[in-house]
Amino acid sequence: MRAIILAAGKGTRLLKDGDDYCKPMKPLKGRPLLSYVTAALDFIKKEDIFLVVGYKKEKVIEAFSGYSFVVQEEQLGTGHAVKVCEAAFVSYEGPVLIALGDMPMLKKETYVNMAETFIKEKADCLLLTVVTDRKLSYGRILRGEKGGFAGIVEQKDCTPEQFKINELNPSLYVFDSKKLFQTLGELKNNNAQKEYYLTDAPALMMAKGGRVTTCTIHDDIQVLGVSDESDLALCEKYI
């Protein structure tokens, strides 16, 4: 198995004046945010973990020797961030886990369960979902009549009824590598941000007959992301 960790963000809302590092290197209890993610993925060989880097990439590369690196020169969305890894995956056939460099609380056993469920279900795509009453700013998971995955609606696009859905998408996935990169080539950026969203990939796969499944947790602390100082303080509290 391989993994891709998205870690190219600058972290404008998180960094203070005078900070000489990027978001993945922001200290949490004396360690970079990114180090919590790589530690939880230690069941995958270092060279098979690809860190997508951008702003102040040299500092990340220096701190995380032994990992593979791909540079995202221009930030055009999460779909684009994964797509820049395509050349490194040309000869690879197998599952690839997509993780976020600013999500330090996720447990190793959750990542392992995602990987094992993906293989067991013979899936093309697996999404981690979280059931919570905490109003996190994540997309809502839509279910069909039989309870299967039907799609994702981003929070800003939710109807009042959809906003009440308590099963959320924290944007953590396992994909079949070949089918992932085929699908990324079909993403459109016809949205307000003009970005390519990885969240569009599961529905595109399903529309072409791909098998999309989910793995659900009920521990919302694990999916806390760090975007600003209040998020950082919350993670420090739980750690």
KEKE-3310 file (N, C-alpha, C; in steps of 0.2 Angstrom, whole numbers, plus 5000, padded with zeros to 4 digits):
npx = (5004:5002:5003:4997:5000:4993:5001:5004:5000:5000:4994:4988:4979:4984:4997:5008:5014:5030:5033:5043:5039:5029:5012:5011:5022:5019:5020:5014:5012:5026:5029:5029:5014:5012:5020:5012:5003:5012:5017:5006:5004:5014:5013:5015:5028:5041:5046:5035:5026:5020:5023:5014:5020:5023:5022:5036:5043:5056:5059:5050:5054:5067:5065:5058:5065:5068:5055:5045:5043:5032:5030:5018:5016:5007:4992:4978:4967:4961:4959:4968:4980:4982:4983:4995:5004:5003:5013:5022:5016:5014:5018:5013:5001:4988:4981:4979:4981:4973:4978:4977:4988:4985:4978:4980:4975:4970:4969:4981:4975:4963:4967:4972:4961:4953:4961:4961:4947:4944:4951:4945:4932:4934:4934:4933:4934:4935:4928:4931:4919:4912:4901:4893:4887:4893:4896:4904:4914:4912:4908:4892:4886:4877:4865:4858:4842:4844:4853:4866:4881:4878:4882:4891:4888:4893:4896:4892:4884:4873:4855:4843:4838:4848:4858:4856:4861:4870:4881:4897:4909:4926:4936:4945:4952:4953:4959:4958:4973:4975:4962:4959:4968:4964:4951:4953:4957:4946:4940:4931:4932:4922:4917:4915:4928:4936:4943:4949:4941:4944:4933:4924:4927:4923:4909:4910:4917:4907:4897:4902:4901:4909:4914:4910:4912:4910:4918:4915:4917:4914:4920:4923:4933:4945:4944:4947:4953:4966:4965:4967:4972:4963:4959:4970:4973:4962:4966:4977:4972:4965:4975)
npy = (4994:5011:5029:5045:5061:5076:5091:5104:5116:5134:5140:5152:5157:5152:5154:5165:5182:5183:5170:5157:5146:5133:5128:5113:5111:5118:5119:5107:5103:5103:5096:5095:5097:5088:5077:5069:5064:5056:5047:5040:5033:5023:5010:5009:5009:5021:5026:5024:5033:5048:5064:5079:5094:5112:5128:5134:5122:5117:5116:5106:5095:5094:5090:5078:5067:5053:5050:5051:5064:5076:5090:5103:5116:5126:5130:5122:5116:5101:5090:5093:5093:5080:5075:5079:5070:5060:5056:5049:5038:5030:5017:5010:4999:4997:4999:5016:5027:5042:5055:5069:5082:5091:5085:5080:5071:5058:5041:5027:5014:5018:5022:5009:5001:5007:5004:4989:4987:4992:4983:4971:4974:4974:4986:5001:5014:5020:5029:5037:5040:5051:5050:5062:5075:5087:5102:5102:5109:5101:5091:5084:5067:5058:5046:5032:5024:5011:5012:5013:5022:5038:5050:5066:5081:5098:5108:5122:5121:5114:5110:5116:5104:5095:5100:5096:5083:5071:5063:5064:5070:5069:5070:5059:5045:5029:5024:5014:5015:5016:5019:5030:5040:5041:5045:5058:5065:5069:5078:5094:5111:5120:5129:5141:5144:5140:5128:5111:5098:5084:5078:5076:5065:5052:5051:5052:5041:5031:5034:5028:5015:5011:5003:5010:5012:5014:5018:5019:5030:5035:5044:5060:5067:5063:5067:5081:5095:5107:5123:5136:5145:5142:5129:5123:5124:5116:5104:5102:5102:5090:5080)
npz = (5000:4997:5002:5001:5008:5010:5011:5008:5012:5016:5028:5033:5042:5053:5056:5065:5065:5060:5061:5054:5046:5038:5037:5039:5048:5059:5077:5088:5104:5104:5093:5075:5066:5055:5059:5067:5059:5050:5059:5063:5052:5051:5047:5034:5022:5023:5011:5003:5006:5001:5002:4998:4995:4997:5000:5008:5006:5008:5021:5026:5019:5024:5037:5036:5032:5021:5017:5002:4991:4983:4973:4974:4965:4962:4971:4968:4973:4982:4973:4963:4971:4973:4961:4956:4960:4950:4940:4948:4951:4940:4937:4947:4954:4964:4981:4987:5000:5006:5015:5027:5030:5041:5051:5065:5075:5071:5073:5072:5071:5065:5052:5048:5049:5039:5027:5028:5027:5014:5006:5009:5005:4992:4985:4974:4979:4995:5008:5023:5035:5048:5062:5070:5082:5083:5075:5063:5049:5038:5023:5020:5021:5009:5008:5000:4996:5001:5010:5005:5000:4992:4988:4991:4999:5000:5014:5013:5002:5007:5009:5021:5027:5023:5030:5043:5043:5051:5048:5042:5030:5032:5022:5020:5012:5004:4988:4973:4964:4950:4945:4952:4947:4934:4936:4942:4931:4925:4933:4936:4937:4940:4950:4963:4969:4959:4959:4959:4966:4977:4983:4973:4967:4971:4968:4954:4951:4955:4946:4935:4937:4947:4963:4977:4994:5012:5028:5044:5059:5076:5083:5085:5088:5082:5069:5070:5062:5059:5057:5063:5077:5087:5084:5085:5099:5104:5100:5107:5120:5120:5117)
capx = (5000:5005:4999:4998:4998:4992:5004:5007:4996:5003:4991:4988:4976:4987:5004:5009:5019:5037:5034:5047:5038:5023:5006:5013:5027:5017:5021:5008:5015:5033:5031:5026:5008:5013:5023:5007:5000:5016:5018:5000:5004:5020:5012:5017:5035:5042:5047:5029:5022:5021:5021:5013:5023:5022:5025:5042:5044:5062:5058:5047:5059:5073:5062:5055:5070:5066:5049:5045:5040:5030:5029:5012:5018:5001:4987:4972:4962:4963:4960:4974:4985:4983:4985:5002:5008:5002:5019:5026:5011:5012:5020:5010:4994:4986:4978:4983:4977:4974:4977:4978:4994:4983:4973:4984:4972:4968:4973:4984:4970:4958:4970:4973:4954:4951:4965:4958:4940:4945:4953:4939:4926:4936:4932:4937:4935:4932:4928:4930:4914:4911:4895:4894:4883:4898:4894:4911:4912:4913:4902:4887:4886:4871:4864:4852:4836:4846:4859:4873:4884:4875:4886:4893:4886:4897:4891:4890:4878:4867:4849:4842:4837:4854:4863:4855:4864:4876:4887:4901:4915:4932:4940:4950:4950:4957:4957:4962:4977:4974:4956:4959:4971:4959:4945:4956:4958:4939:4937:4930:4933:4917:4915:4917:4935:4939:4947:4947:4940:4944:4927:4920:4930:4919:4903:4912:4918:4901:4893:4905:4900:4914:4912:4912:4910:4912:4920:4912:4918:4909:4924:4924:4940:4950:4944:4948:4958:4969:4965:4968:4975:4958:4959:4977:4972:4958:4970:4982:4968:4963:4981)
capy = (5000:5018:5034:5052:5066:5083:5095:5110:5123:5139:5141:5159:5159:5148:5157:5172:5186:5181:5162:5155:5139:5132:5124:5106:5112:5121:5114:5105:5100:5102:5092:5097:5094:5083:5071:5065:5060:5051:5042:5035:5029:5020:5003:5009:5010:5028:5028:5023:5038:5053:5071:5084:5100:5118:5133:5133:5115:5114:5114:5100:5090:5093:5087:5072:5063:5046:5050:5053:5071:5079:5098:5107:5123:5131:5127:5122:5112:5095:5085:5095:5091:5072:5073:5081:5064:5055:5053:5045:5032:5027:5010:5007:4996:4995:5004:5022:5030:5049:5058:5076:5084:5095:5082:5076:5067:5052:5035:5022:5009:5020:5021:5002:4998:5009:4999:4982:4987:4993:4977:4966:4975:4974:4993:5006:5020:5020:5035:5037:5045:5051:5052:5067:5081:5093:5105:5103:5112:5096:5089:5079:5061:5057:5039:5030:5020:5005:5014:5014:5029:5041:5057:5071:5088:5102:5111:5128:5119:5110:5113:5116:5097:5091:5103:5092:5076:5070:5059:5069:5068:5073:5069:5054:5040:5024:5023:5010:5020:5017:5022:5037:5045:5041:5050:5065:5069:5071:5083:5100:5117:5125:5131:5148:5144:5137:5123:5104:5095:5077:5076:5075:5059:5046:5051:5051:5034:5027:5035:5024:5008:5009:5001:5015:5010:5018:5015:5025:5030:5039:5048:5066:5071:5060:5071:5088:5098:5113:5129:5142:5144:5139:5122:5120:5124:5111:5097:5102:5100:5082:5077)
capz = (5000:4997:5005:4999:5013:5007:5016:5004:5014:5020:5035:5034:5048:5059:5057:5068:5062:5062:5060:5048:5044:5035:5041:5042:5053:5065:5082:5092:5109:5103:5087:5069:5065:5051:5062:5070:5053:5048:5065:5063:5045:5051:5045:5027:5022:5022:5004:5000:5008:4997:5005:4994:4998:4993:5003:5012:5006:5010:5028:5027:5016:5028:5043:5035:5027:5020:5013:4995:4990:4976:4974:4971:4964:4963:4975:4964:4976:4984:4968:4960:4975:4972:4953:4955:4961:4945:4937:4953:4952:4934:4937:4953:4954:4971:4985:4990:5006:5005:5022:5027:5035:5046:5055:5069:5080:5069:5076:5068:5070:5060:5045:5047:5047:5032:5022:5028:5024:5007:5003:5011:5001:4985:4983:4970:4983:5002:5012:5030:5038:5055:5064:5076:5083:5083:5069:5059:5043:5033:5018:5022:5017:5007:5008:4995:5000:5004:5015:5002:4998:4986:4986:4996:4998:5004:5019:5010:4997:5010:5010:5028:5029:5022:5035:5049:5043:5056:5045:5039:5026:5033:5016:5021:5007:5000:4981:4968:4961:4943:4944:4955:4943:4928:4938:4943:4924:4923:4938:4933:4942:4939:4956:4965:4970:4953:4961:4958:4973:4977:4985:4968:4964:4973:4964:4947:4950:4955:4940:4929:4939:4952:4969:4982:5001:5018:5034:5049:5066:5080:5087:5081:5090:5078:5063:5070:5058:5062:5053:5066:5084:5092:5082:5088:5106:5105:5099:5113:5126:5119:5118)
cpx = (5004:5000:5001:4996:4998:4995:5007:5004:5001:5001:4991:4985:4979:4994:5004:5014:5026:5038:5037:5045:5031:5018:5008:5018:5025:5017:5015:5011:5022:5034:5027:5019:5008:5016:5018:5004:5005:5017:5012:5000:5011:5019:5014:5024:5036:5042:5040:5024:5024:5019:5020:5015:5022:5026:5030:5043:5050:5062:5055:5051:5065:5071:5060:5059:5067:5059:5050:5041:5038:5028:5023:5014:5013:4995:4980:4967:4965:4964:4966:4980:4987:4986:4992:5007:5007:5008:5023:5022:5010:5013:5017:5003:4993:4983:4982:4978:4979:4973:4979:4983:4992:4978:4977:4981:4970:4972:4975:4978:4964:4960:4970:4966:4952:4955:4962:4951:4940:4946:4948:4933:4927:4933:4936:4939:4932:4933:4927:4924:4914:4904:4895:4888:4887:4897:4901:4909:4914:4907:4898:4887:4879:4870:4858:4847:4839:4852:4866:4875:4880:4878:4888:4890:4890:4893:4888:4884:4872:4861:4848:4841:4844:4859:4862:4858:4870:4881:4891:4907:4921:4938:4946:4948:4955:4955:4961:4966:4976:4967:4955:4962:4967:4954:4947:4956:4951:4936:4936:4931:4928:4913:4917:4924:4939:4945:4945:4947:4940:4938:4922:4921:4925:4913:4904:4913:4912:4897:4896:4905:4905:4911:4914:4908:4913:4915:4919:4915:4914:4913:4926:4930:4945:4950:4945:4954:4960:4970:4968:4970:4969:4958:4965:4976:4967:4961:4974:4978:4967:4969:4983)
cpy = (5006:5023:5041:5057:5073:5088:5101:5117:5128:5140:5148:5161:5156:5151:5164:5176:5184:5174:5161:5148:5139:5128:5117:5106:5116:5117:5113:5100:5098:5098:5095:5093:5088:5077:5067:5061:5054:5045:5037:5031:5025:5012:5003:5012:5018:5030:5027:5028:5045:5060:5076:5091:5106:5124:5131:5125:5112:5112:5108:5094:5088:5089:5080:5068:5056:5045:5052:5060:5073:5086:5100:5114:5128:5127:5128:5118:5105:5089:5087:5092:5084:5071:5075:5075:5059:5052:5048:5038:5028:5020:5006:5005:4994:5000:5010:5026:5038:5052:5066:5078:5089:5092:5077:5071:5060:5046:5030:5017:5011:5019:5013:4999:5001:5005:4992:4982:4988:4987:4971:4967:4975:4981:4996:5012:5018:5027:5034:5042:5045:5054:5056:5072:5087:5096:5107:5105:5107:5094:5084:5073:5059:5049:5037:5026:5014:5006:5015:5021:5032:5047:5061:5078:5093:5106:5118:5127:5116:5114:5113:5108:5093:5094:5099:5085:5076:5065:5063:5066:5072:5072:5065:5048:5035:5023:5017:5015:5021:5021:5029:5042:5046:5046:5057:5069:5071:5076:5090:5105:5122:5126:5138:5149:5142:5132:5116:5100:5087:5074:5074:5068:5053:5045:5050:5044:5029:5028:5030:5016:5006:5007:5006:5013:5015:5014:5021:5024:5035:5043:5054:5069:5069:5064:5079:5090:5104:5118:5135:5140:5141:5131:5119:5119:5118:5104:5097:5099:5092:5078:5076)
cpz = (5000:5000:5002:5005:5010:5013:5013:5007:5017:5027:5037:5041:5055:5061:5060:5064:5064:5061:5053:5046:5041:5039:5044:5047:5059:5071:5086:5098:5108:5097:5081:5068:5061:5054:5065:5065:5051:5053:5064:5056:5045:5049:5037:5027:5020:5015:5000:5002:5005:5000:4999:4997:4994:4996:5008:5012:5008:5017:5030:5024:5020:5035:5042:5030:5027:5017:5006:4995:4983:4978:4970:4970:4964:4966:4971:4966:4978:4978:4964:4964:4974:4965:4952:4956:4955:4942:4942:4954:4946:4934:4943:4952:4961:4975:4987:4995:5005:5012:5022:5032:5041:5051:5059:5074:5078:5071:5071:5066:5065:5053:5043:5045:5040:5026:5022:5025:5016:5003:5004:5006:4994:4982:4978:4974:4990:5005:5019:5032:5045:5057:5070:5076:5083:5076:5065:5052:5037:5028:5022:5018:5015:5006:5003:5000:5003:5009:5012:5001:4992:4984:4992:4994:5002:5008:5016:5005:5000:5010:5018:5031:5028:5028:5042:5049:5047:5054:5040:5035:5028:5028:5017:5017:5006:4993:4978:4964:4954:4942:4947:4950:4936:4930:4939:4936:4922:4928:4934:4939:4941:4945:4958:4966:4964:4954:4959:4965:4972:4979:4979:4965:4965:4968:4956:4946:4950:4949:4934:4932:4944:4959:4974:4989:5006:5024:5039:5056:5069:5085:5084:5083:5085:5071:5064:5066:5061:5057:5056:5073:5088:5090:5086:5096:5108:5105:5105:5119:5125:5120:5125)
residu = (MET:ARG:ALA:ILE:ILE:LEU:ALA:ALA:GLY:LYS:GLY:THR:ARG:LEU:LEU:LYS:ASP:GLY:ASP:ASP:TYR:CYS:LYS:PRO:MET:LYS:PRO:LEU:LYS:GLY:ARG:PRO:LEU:LEU:SER:TYR:VAL:THR:ALA:ALA:LEU:ASP:PHE:ILE:LYS:LYS:GLU:ASP:ILE:PHE:LEU:VAL:VAL:GLY:TYR:LYS:LYS:GLU:LYS:VAL:ILE:GLU:ALA:PHE:SER:GLY:TYR:SER:PHE:VAL:VAL:GLN:GLU:GLU:GLN:LEU:GLY:THR:GLY:HIS:ALA:VAL:LYS:VAL:CYS:GLU:ALA:ALA:PHE:VAL:SER:TYR:GLU:GLY:PRO:VAL:LEU:ILE:ALA:LEU:GLY:ASP:MET:PRO:MET:LEU:LYS:LYS:GLU:THR:TYR:VAL:ASN:MET:ALA:GLU:THR:PHE:ILE:LYS:GLU:LYS:ALA:ASP:CYS:LEU:LEU:LEU:THR:VAL:VAL:THR:ASP:ARG:LYS:LEU:SER:TYR:GLY:ARG:ILE:LEU:ARG:GLY:GLU:LYS:GLY:GLY:PHE:ALA:GLY:ILE:VAL:GLU:GLN:LYS:ASP:CYS:THR:PRO:GLU:GLN:PHE:LYS:ILE:ASN:GLU:LEU:ASN:PRO:SER:LEU:TYR:VAL:PHE:ASP:SER:LYS:LYS:LEU:PHE:GLN:THR:LEU:GLY:GLU:LEU:LYS:ASN:ASN:ASN:ALA:GLN:LYS:GLU:TYR:TYR:LEU:THR:ASP:ALA:PRO:ALA:LEU:MET:MET:ALA:LYS:GLY:GLY:ARG:VAL:THR:THR:CYS:THR:ILE:HIS:ASP:ASP:ILE:GLN:VAL:LEU:GLY:VAL:SER:ASP:GLU:SER:ASP:LEU:ALA:LEU:CYS:GLU:LYS:TYR:ILE)
# end
